[in-house]
Amino acid sequence: GIINIITFLAFGADKHKAKCHQWRIPESRLMLLAVMGGSLGALAGMFAFHHKTQKMKFCLGVPVILIIQCLILLYLMH
């Protein structure tokens, strides 16, 4: 849960930094947060902040990561 909140906030912070022409959070770090369990937060952040929605690696990658994490969770629950 906490990793999703952190990831969501990271997407929001990066969007704010982009608007203010400040130093940005590297895309690799945003993707790493998604892989570390923050895929739901990443997806929510993408849509809430309209951020990285035009980047194919995020539009496809984040949902695929989320699906894989859900499948792993389902497997572990059985």
N, CA, C and O atoms as CSV, one atom per row, in Angstrom:
chain,resi,resn,atom,element,x,y,z
A,1,GLY,N,N,0.784,-1.184,0.000
A,1,GLY,CA,C,0.000,0.000,0.000
A,1,GLY,C,C,0.843,1.274,0.000
A,1,GLY,O,O,0.583,2.206,-0.761
A,2,ILE,N,N,1.848,1.297,0.858
A,2,ILE,CA,C,2.665,2.507,0.989
A,2,ILE,C,C,3.445,2.781,-0.296
A,2,ILE,O,O,3.604,3.938,-0.687
A,3,ILE,N,N,3.933,1.728,-0.957
A,3,ILE,CA,C,4.690,1.931,-2.201
A,3,ILE,C,C,3.795,2.564,-3.269
A,3,ILE,O,O,4.278,3.345,-4.088
A,4,ASN,N,N,2.510,2.239,-3.271
A,4,ASN,CA,C,1.591,2.839,-4.234
A,4,ASN,C,C,1.379,4.323,-3.951
A,4,ASN,O,O,1.283,5.124,-4.881
A,5,ILE,N,N,1.307,4.692,-2.684
A,5,ILE,CA,C,1.175,6.105,-2.322
A,5,ILE,C,C,2.424,6.875,-2.729
A,5,ILE,O,O,2.335,7.968,-3.289
A,6,ILE,N,N,3.593,6.295,-2.443
A,6,ILE,CA,C,4.864,6.926,-2.819
A,6,ILE,C,C,4.948,7.104,-4.336
A,6,ILE,O,O,5.350,8.162,-4.820
A,7,THR,N,N,4.569,6.072,-5.076
A,7,THR,CA,C,4.628,6.128,-6.535
A,7,THR,C,C,3.660,7.171,-7.077
A,7,THR,O,O,4.011,7.938,-7.973
A,8,PHE,N,N,2.448,7.204,-6.539
A,8,PHE,CA,C,1.459,8.200,-6.945
A,8,PHE,C,C,2.001,9.608,-6.723
A,8,PHE,O,O,1.907,10.464,-7.602
A,9,LEU,N,N,2.568,9.837,-5.546
A,9,LEU,CA,C,3.125,11.151,-5.226
A,9,LEU,C,C,4.323,11.490,-6.121
A,9,LEU,O,O,4.521,12.650,-6.481
A,10,ALA,N,N,5.116,10.482,-6.476
A,10,ALA,CA,C,6.264,10.705,-7.364
A,10,ALA,C,C,5.794,11.162,-8.743
A,10,ALA,O,O,6.401,12.049,-9.344
A,11,PHE,N,N,4.720,10.562,-9.245
A,11,PHE,CA,C,4.181,10.990,-10.539
A,11,PHE,C,C,3.668,12.418,-10.453
A,11,PHE,O,O,3.864,13.207,-11.378
A,12,GLY,N,N,3.012,12.754,-9.350
A,12,GLY,CA,C,2.527,14.116,-9.157
A,12,GLY,C,C,3.665,15.115,-9.058
A,12,GLY,O,O,3.606,16.197,-9.643
A,13,ALA,N,N,4.707,14.749,-8.313
A,13,ALA,CA,C,5.861,15.629,-8.163
A,13,ALA,C,C,6.563,15.843,-9.496
A,13,ALA,O,O,6.968,16.961,-9.814
A,14,ASP,N,N,6.710,14.772,-10.278
A,14,ASP,CA,C,7.380,14.900,-11.571
A,14,ASP,C,C,6.575,15.778,-12.521
A,14,ASP,O,O,7.149,16.562,-13.278
A,15,LYS,N,N,5.263,15.655,-12.487
A,15,LYS,CA,C,4.418,16.514,-13.328
A,15,LYS,C,C,4.577,17.979,-12.918
A,15,LYS,O,O,4.680,18.859,-13.772
A,16,HIS,N,N,4.596,18.232,-11.623
A,16,HIS,CA,C,4.779,19.601,-11.133
A,16,HIS,C,C,6.139,20.154,-11.569
A,16,HIS,O,O,6.243,21.299,-12.010
A,17,LYS,N,N,7.168,19.330,-11.438
A,17,LYS,CA,C,8.505,19.756,-11.842
A,17,LYS,C,C,8.569,20.034,-13.344
A,17,LYS,O,O,9.258,20.952,-13.787
A,18,ALA,N,N,7.841,19.229,-14.118
A,18,ALA,CA,C,7.819,19.436,-15.574
A,18,ALA,C,C,7.189,20.787,-15.903
A,18,ALA,O,O,7.683,21.512,-16.767
A,19,LYS,N,N,6.108,21.121,-15.222
A,19,LYS,CA,C,5.434,22.407,-15.472
A,19,LYS,C,C,6.315,23.587,-15.071
A,19,LYS,O,O,6.257,24.645,-15.697
A,20,CYS,N,N,7.127,23.412,-14.035
A,20,CYS,CA,C,7.981,24.491,-13.522
A,20,CYS,C,C,9.377,24.485,-14.137
A,20,CYS,O,O,10.237,25.265,-13.730
A,21,HIS,N,N,9.605,23.612,-15.112
A,21,HIS,CA,C,10.908,23.500,-15.780
A,21,HIS,C,C,12.028,23.248,-14.779
A,21,HIS,O,O,13.096,23.853,-14.870
A,22,GLN,N,N,11.783,22.359,-13.830
A,22,GLN,CA,C,12.774,22.003,-12.818
A,22,GLN,C,C,13.351,20.620,-13.115
A,22,GLN,O,O,12.939,19.937,-14.052
A,23,TRP,N,N,14.322,20.232,-12.280
A,23,TRP,CA,C,14.912,18.909,-12.367
A,23,TRP,C,C,13.811,17.868,-12.238
A,23,TRP,O,O,12.927,17.993,-11.390
A,24,ARG,N,N,13.864,16.834,-13.086
A,24,ARG,CA,C,12.803,15.833,-13.150
A,24,ARG,C,C,13.233,14.516,-12.518
A,24,ARG,O,O,14.423,14.237,-12.370
A,25,ILE,N,N,12.267,13.737,-12.159
A,25,ILE,CA,C,12.497,12.374,-11.688
A,25,ILE,C,C,12.732,11.518,-12.932
A,25,ILE,O,O,11.907,11.529,-13.846
A,26,PRO,N,N,13.833,10.782,-12.985
A,26,PRO,CA,C,14.102,9.975,-14.188
A,26,PRO,C,C,12.982,8.962,-14.447
A,26,PRO,O,O,12.412,8.396,-13.514
A,27,GLU,N,N,12.682,8.749,-15.726
A,27,GLU,CA,C,11.653,7.781,-16.096
A,27,GLU,C,C,11.979,6.396,-15.550
A,27,GLU,O,O,11.084,5.651,-15.150
A,28,SER,N,N,13.261,6.058,-15.537
A,28,SER,CA,C,13.656,4.744,-15.026
A,28,SER,C,C,13.291,4.593,-13.555
A,28,SER,O,O,12.940,3.498,-13.113
A,29,ARG,N,N,13.368,5.671,-12.801
A,29,ARG,CA,C,13.014,5.616,-11.380
A,29,ARG,C,C,11.498,5.468,-11.205
A,29,ARG,O,O,11.038,4.728,-10.336
A,30,LEU,N,N,10.738,6.171,-12.028
A,30,LEU,CA,C,9.283,6.031,-11.978
A,30,LEU,C,C,8.872,4.603,-12.327
A,30,LEU,O,O,7.986,4.034,-11.689
A,31,MET,N,N,9.514,4.029,-13.337
A,31,MET,CA,C,9.208,2.662,-13.734
A,31,MET,C,C,9.649,1.667,-12.656
A,31,MET,O,O,8.967,0.671,-12.413
A,32,LEU,N,N,10.784,1.936,-12.015
A,32,LEU,CA,C,11.262,1.071,-10.939
A,32,LEU,C,C,10.266,1.053,-9.775
A,32,LEU,O,O,10.008,0.002,-9.188
A,33,LEU,N,N,9.715,2.212,-9.451
A,33,LEU,CA,C,8.708,2.271,-8.392
A,33,LEU,C,C,7.503,1.402,-8.747
A,33,LEU,O,O,6.943,0.729,-7.882
A,34,ALA,N,N,7.109,1.418,-10.009
A,34,ALA,CA,C,5.987,0.581,-10.455
A,34,ALA,C,C,6.328,-0.896,-10.312
A,34,ALA,O,O,5.508,-1.682,-9.838
A,35,VAL,N,N,7.535,-1.276,-10.719
A,35,VAL,CA,C,7.970,-2.670,-10.640
A,35,VAL,C,C,8.090,-3.134,-9.184
A,35,VAL,O,O,7.848,-4.302,-8.881
A,36,MET,N,N,8.457,-2.232,-8.301
A,36,MET,CA,C,8.637,-2.591,-6.886
A,36,MET,C,C,7.302,-2.754,-6.149
A,36,MET,O,O,7.285,-2.952,-4.934
A,37,GLY,N,N,6.204,-2.671,-6.870
A,37,GLY,CA,C,4.902,-2.878,-6.251
A,37,GLY,C,C,3.994,-1.673,-6.334
A,37,GLY,O,O,2.873,-1.704,-5.827
A,38,GLY,N,N,4.460,-0.614,-6.965
A,38,GLY,CA,C,3.672,0.607,-7.052
A,38,GLY,C,C,2.945,0.789,-8.365
A,38,GLY,O,O,2.658,1.918,-8.761
A,39,SER,N,N,2.643,-0.296,-9.046
A,39,SER,CA,C,2.010,-0.179,-10.369
A,39,SER,C,C,0.616,0.440,-10.288
A,39,SER,O,O,0.228,1.197,-11.178
A,40,LEU,N,N,-0.129,0.136,-9.253
A,40,LEU,CA,C,-1.456,0.731,-9.099
A,40,LEU,C,C,-1.335,2.238,-8.850
A,40,LEU,O,O,-2.106,3.024,-9.400
A,41,GLY,N,N,-0.383,2.631,-8.034
A,41,GLY,CA,C,-0.133,4.049,-7.792
A,41,GLY,C,C,0.356,4.756,-9.041
A,41,GLY,O,O,0.002,5.909,-9.289
A,42,ALA,N,N,1.176,4.059,-9.835
A,42,ALA,CA,C,1.674,4.639,-11.086
A,42,ALA,C,C,0.521,4.867,-12.054
A,42,ALA,O,O,0.424,5.930,-12.667
A,43,LEU,N,N,-0.344,3.884,-12.193
A,43,LEU,CA,C,-1.482,4.014,-13.101
A,43,LEU,C,C,-2.420,5.132,-12.634
A,43,LEU,O,O,-2.897,5.932,-13.440
A,44,ALA,N,N,-2.673,5.175,-11.347
A,44,ALA,CA,C,-3.524,6.236,-10.795
A,44,ALA,C,C,-2.881,7.609,-11.010
A,44,ALA,O,O,-3.565,8.570,-11.362
A,45,GLY,N,N,-1.569,7.695,-10.797
A,45,GLY,CA,C,-0.854,8.955,-11.000
A,45,GLY,C,C,-0.844,9.394,-12.445
A,45,GLY,O,O,-0.957,10.583,-12.743
A,46,MET,N,N,-0.709,8.431,-13.348
A,46,MET,CA,C,-0.729,8.757,-14.776
A,46,MET,C,C,-2.040,9.437,-15.156
A,46,MET,O,O,-2.046,10.427,-15.888
A,47,PHE,N,N,-3.136,8.905,-14.660
A,47,PHE,CA,C,-4.437,9.454,-15.041
A,47,PHE,C,C,-4.821,10.673,-14.214
A,47,PHE,O,O,-5.408,11.615,-14.745
A,48,ALA,N,N,-4.503,10.670,-12.929
A,48,ALA,CA,C,-4.856,11.819,-12.079
A,48,ALA,C,C,-4.108,13.076,-12.497
A,48,ALA,O,O,-4.669,14.171,-12.490
A,49,PHE,N,N,-2.834,12.913,-12.863
A,49,PHE,CA,C,-2.004,14.069,-13.206
A,49,PHE,C,C,-1.825,14.235,-14.713
A,49,PHE,O,O,-1.140,15.157,-15.156
A,50,HIS,N,N,-2.436,13.347,-15.509
A,50,HIS,CA,C,-2.265,13.351,-16.962
A,50,HIS,C,C,-0.776,13.400,-17.301
A,50,HIS,O,O,-0.313,14.239,-18.074
A,51,HIS,N,N,-0.050,12.466,-16.690
A,51,HIS,CA,C,1.403,12.471,-16.809
A,51,HIS,C,C,1.896,11.156,-17.384
A,51,HIS,O,O,1.506,10.083,-16.923
A,52,LYS,N,N,2.738,11.239,-18.370
A,52,LYS,CA,C,3.336,10.091,-19.057
A,52,LYS,C,C,2.301,9.286,-19.839
A,52,LYS,O,O,2.566,8.144,-20.214
A,53,THR,N,N,1.139,9.859,-20.088
A,53,THR,CA,C,0.098,9.128,-20.803
A,53,THR,C,C,0.359,9.049,-22.303
A,53,THR,O,O,-0.281,8.260,-22.997
A,54,GLN,N,N,1.281,9.848,-22.810
A,54,GLN,CA,C,1.631,9.805,-24.227
A,54,GLN,C,C,2.851,8.926,-24.486
A,54,GLN,O,O,3.189,8.644,-25.636
A,55,LYS,N,N,3.506,8.498,-23.415
A,55,LYS,CA,C,4.703,7.658,-23.548
A,55,LYS,C,C,4.282,6.197,-23.617
A,55,LYS,O,O,3.671,5.674,-22.685
A,56,MET,N,N,4.614,5.537,-24.737
A,56,MET,CA,C,4.186,4.163,-24.959
A,56,MET,C,C,4.701,3.211,-23.887
A,56,MET,O,O,3.993,2.288,-23.484
A,57,LYS,N,N,5.942,3.432,-23.419
A,57,LYS,CA,C,6.471,2.500,-22.423
A,57,LYS,C,C,5.710,2.594,-21.110
A,57,LYS,O,O,5.699,1.631,-20.343
A,58,PHE,N,N,5.079,3.716,-20.831
A,58,PHE,CA,C,4.258,3.843,-19.629
A,58,PHE,C,C,2.832,3.362,-19.893
A,58,PHE,O,O,2.245,2.671,-19.060
A,59,CYS,N,N,2.273,3.726,-21.049
A,59,CYS,CA,C,0.893,3.337,-21.380
A,59,CYS,C,C,0.737,1.823,-21.483
A,59,CYS,O,O,-0.303,1.273,-21.119
A,60,LEU,N,N,1.755,1.166,-21.971
A,60,LEU,CA,C,1.720,-0.296,-22.067
A,60,LEU,C,C,2.405,-0.956,-20.876
A,60,LEU,O,O,1.914,-1.946,-20.334
A,61,GLY,N,N,3.535,-0.401,-20.480
A,61,GLY,CA,C,4.346,-1.032,-19.439
A,61,GLY,C,C,3.689,-1.086,-18.080
A,61,GLY,O,O,3.715,-2.129,-17.427
A,62,VAL,N,N,3.099,0.012,-17.636
A,62,VAL,CA,C,2.502,0.049,-16.298
A,62,VAL,C,C,1.319,-0.924,-16.189
A,62,VAL,O,O,1.248,-1.667,-15.210
A,63,PRO,N,N,0.386,-0.951,-17.158
A,63,PRO,CA,C,-0.693,-1.945,-17.054
A,63,PRO,C,C,-0.189,-3.389,-17.098
A,63,PRO,O,O,-0.721,-4.252,-16.401
A,64,VAL,N,N,0.835,-3.655,-17.915
A,64,VAL,CA,C,1.398,-5.011,-17.975
A,64,VAL,C,C,2.026,-5.375,-16.624
A,64,VAL,O,O,1.847,-6.491,-16.137
A,65,ILE,N,N,2.746,-4.454,-16.035
A,65,ILE,CA,C,3.334,-4.697,-14.709
A,65,ILE,C,C,2.235,-4.968,-13.693
A,65,ILE,O,O,2.362,-5.883,-12.879
A,66,LEU,N,N,1.162,-4.191,-13.725
A,66,LEU,CA,C,0.040,-4.381,-12.809
A,66,LEU,C,C,-0.586,-5.762,-12.991
A,66,LEU,O,O,-0.872,-6.446,-12.008
A,67,ILE,N,N,-0.797,-6.172,-14.224
A,67,ILE,CA,C,-1.382,-7.499,-14.493
A,67,ILE,C,C,-0.470,-8.604,-13.966
A,67,ILE,O,O,-0.935,-9.549,-13.329
A,68,ILE,N,N,0.827,-8.481,-14.234
A,68,ILE,CA,C,1.774,-9.490,-13.749
A,68,ILE,C,C,1.765,-9.545,-12.227
A,68,ILE,O,O,1.775,-10.631,-11.649
A,69,GLN,N,N,1.748,-8.386,-11.570
A,69,GLN,CA,C,1.728,-8.363,-10.108
A,69,GLN,C,C,0.444,-8.968,-9.567
A,69,GLN,O,O,0.474,-9.661,-8.551
A,70,CYS,N,N,-0.678,-8.724,-10.220
A,70,CYS,CA,C,-1.947,-9.331,-9.794
A,70,CYS,C,C,-1.913,-10.843,-9.958
A,70,CYS,O,O,-2.386,-11.575,-9.088
A,71,LEU,N,N,-1.352,-11.317,-11.075
A,71,LEU,CA,C,-1.239,-12.757,-11.296
A,71,LEU,C,C,-0.337,-13.410,-10.249
A,71,LEU,O,O,-0.643,-14.492,-9.750
A,72,ILE,N,N,0.760,-12.759,-9.923
A,72,ILE,CA,C,1.654,-13.277,-8.871
A,72,ILE,C,C,0.931,-13.330,-7.543
A,72,ILE,O,O,1.043,-14.315,-6.813
A,73,LEU,N,N,0.194,-12.288,-7.224
A,73,LEU,CA,C,-0.563,-12.244,-5.963
A,73,LEU,C,C,-1.608,-13.369,-5.925
A,73,LEU,O,O,-1.753,-14.049,-4.909
A,74,LEU,N,N,-2.325,-13.560,-7.021
A,74,LEU,CA,C,-3.306,-14.649,-7.080
A,74,LEU,C,C,-2.643,-16.007,-6.914
A,74,LEU,O,O,-3.168,-16.882,-6.226
A,75,TYR,N,N,-1.496,-16.179,-7.542
A,75,TYR,CA,C,-0.766,-17.439,-7.418
A,75,TYR,C,C,-0.342,-17.689,-5.969
A,75,TYR,O,O,-0.465,-18.802,-5.458
A,76,LEU,N,N,0.149,-16.655,-5.327
A,76,LEU,CA,C,0.607,-16.780,-3.935
A,76,LEU,C,C,-0.542,-17.024,-2.961
A,76,LEU,O,O,-0.343,-17.609,-1.896
A,77,MET,N,N,-1.737,-16.580,-3.324
A,77,MET,CA,C,-2.895,-16.761,-2.446
A,77,MET,C,C,-3.446,-18.202,-2.525
A,77,MET,O,O,-4.219,-18.618,-1.662
A,78,HIS,N,N,-3.056,-18.936,-3.534
A,78,HIS,CA,C,-3.570,-20.317,-3.680
A,78,HIS,C,C,-2.625,-21.319,-3.137
A,78,HIS,O,O,-2.902,-22.518,-3.181
